[in-house]
Amino acid sequence: MSNKIGIASDHAGYDMKEMLTGYLSAKGFEIFDFGCTSDESCDYADYAHPMAEALEAGEFERAIGICGSGEGMAITLNKHQKVRASLCWLPEIANITRKHNDSNVLVLPARFIDNDTAIAIVEQWLTTPFETGGRHERRIAKIAVK
C-alpha cells in the first residue's frame, strides 16, 4: 500500500479531518487535503468529487471522507465508478469492509464518533487486507455500472 492518502470533509467533519491529518502525517503518510478549510458551513460534494476524481486518476490508492453523519459524503463518493466508499462507525465494520469489499475510501460520521474511535477505525481500515480470490472478488467485479 502506498503512503499517499486523500482526505476531505465538510464543516461538520473539519475538526476530525484536521486531527486525522496530523495523526496520519506523523505516521509518515503524504496527505492530499481536498478541504474544507474551516468549520464554516459548506457542501460536502464540493470536496468529495475532486477527491474521488484524484483517486480515480491514480494520485493515491485510498482516501478518507468525513461529514456529520457520513451519509452525504458516502453517497457522493460512491457516484464514482472506481470508488468503494464505506461508512464506518466501529473498527469491526472497517475490518469487514476492507476484507470483503476492498473499500478504498473510508467515510467517518464526525457527529457520532469521538477522535479515539476515529483513530481506531482508521487504523483497522489501513491495516486490514482484502481477502483476494473467491466470492469477494467476484462480487466486487459486479459493482461497476457498465
C-alpha positions in Angstrom: 0.0 0.0 0.0 1.2 3.5 -0.9 1.8 6.0 1.9 -0.3 8.6 -0.1 -3.8 9.2 1.1 -6.6 11.7 0.3 -8.8 13.4 2.8 -11.8 15.6 2.6 -14.6 16.9 4.9 -17.4 19.3 5.2 -17.7 21.8 8.1 -19.1 19.1 10.4 -16.0 16.9 9.8 -13.4 19.7 9.7 -12.0 19.3 13.3 -11.8 15.5 12.8 -10.1 15.9 9.4 -7.5 18.2 11.0 -6.9 15.8 13.8 -6.5 12.8 11.4 -4.3 14.8 9.0 -1.9 15.4 11.9 -2.1 11.8 13.0 -1.5 10.4 9.6 1.3 12.8 8.8 3.0 11.7 12.0 2.7 8.1 10.8 4.5 9.1 7.5 1.6 9.5 5.2 1.7 12.0 2.4 -1.7 13.8 2.7 -3.7 15.2 -0.2 -6.1 17.5 1.6 -9.1 18.5 -0.5 -10.7 20.7 2.2 -12.7 22.1 3.7 -10.5 24.7 5.4 -12.7 25.8 8.3 -15.8 24.9 10.3 -17.9 27.4 8.3 -20.9 25.9 6.6 -20.1 24.3 3.2 -21.2 21.5 0.9 -19.6 18.0 1.2 -19.9 17.4 -2.6 -17.6 20.3 -3.3 -14.8 18.3 -1.6 -15.9 14.7 -2.2 -16.0 14.9 -6.0 -12.4 16.3 -6.5 -11.0 13.7 -4.1 -12.8 10.9 -5.9 -11.6 12.1 -9.2 -8.0 12.2 -7.9 -8.3 8.7 -6.6 -9.7 7.5 -9.9 -6.7 9.2 -11.7 -4.3 7.2 -9.5 -2.9 10.1 -7.4 -3.4 7.8 -4.4 -5.0 4.5 -3.7 -7.0 5.3 -0.6 -8.9 8.2 0.9 -10.9 9.3 3.9 -14.1 11.4 3.7 -15.7 12.9 6.8 -19.1 14.7 7.3 -21.6 14.9 10.1 -23.4 11.6 9.6 -21.1 10.3 6.9 -24.1 9.6 4.7 -23.8 12.6 2.3 -20.1 12.0 1.8 -20.5 8.3 1.2 -23.4 8.8 -1.3 -21.4 11.4 -3.2 -18.2 9.4 -3.3 -19.9 6.3 -4.5 -21.2 8.0 -7.6 -17.7 7.5 -8.9 -17.1 4.2 -10.7 -13.7 3.4 -9.1 -14.7 4.4 -5.6 -15.8 1.9 -3.0 -16.6 4.2 -0.1 -17.7 2.6 3.2 -19.3 4.4 6.1 -17.8 3.0 9.3 -18.6 3.9 13.0 -16.8 0.9 14.6 -13.4 -0.7 13.9 -15.1 -4.0 13.3 -17.0 -2.5 10.3 -13.8 -1.1 8.9 -12.3 -4.6 9.2 -15.2 -6.3 7.3 -15.4 -3.6 4.6 -11.7 -4.0 3.8 -11.8 -7.8 3.9 -15.0 -8.3 1.9 -15.4 -5.1 -0.1 -11.9 -3.9 -0.7 -13.0 -0.5 0.4 -10.7 2.2 -1.0 -12.4 5.2 0.8 -13.3 5.3 4.4 -16.1 7.6 5.5 -16.5 8.7 9.1 -19.5 10.2 10.8 -17.9 13.1 12.8 -21.0 13.9 14.8 -21.4 10.3 16.1 -17.9 9.2 17.0 -15.1 10.7 19.1 -11.5 11.1 18.0 -10.2 8.0 19.7 -12.8 5.9 17.9 -12.0 7.6 14.6 -8.3 6.7 15.1 -9.2 3.1 15.9 -11.4 2.8 12.8 -8.7 4.4 10.6 -6.0 2.0 12.0 -8.2 -1.0 11.4 -9.1 0.1 7.9 -5.5 0.8 7.0 -4.1 -2.5 8.3 -6.7 -4.9 7.1 -6.0 -6.6 3.8 -8.6 -7.6 1.2 -9.3 -11.3 1.1 -8.4 -11.8 -2.6 -10.0 -14.5 -4.7 -13.3 -16.3 -4.4 -16.7 -14.8 -3.7 -15.5 -11.3 -2.7 -13.5 -10.6 -5.9 -16.5 -11.9 -7.9 -18.9 -9.6 -6.1 -16.7 -6.5 -6.4 -16.4 -7.1 -10.2 -20.2 -6.7 -10.4 -20.3 -3.3 -8.7 -19.3 -1.0 -11.6 -22.1 0.2 -13.9 -21.3 -0.9 -17.5 
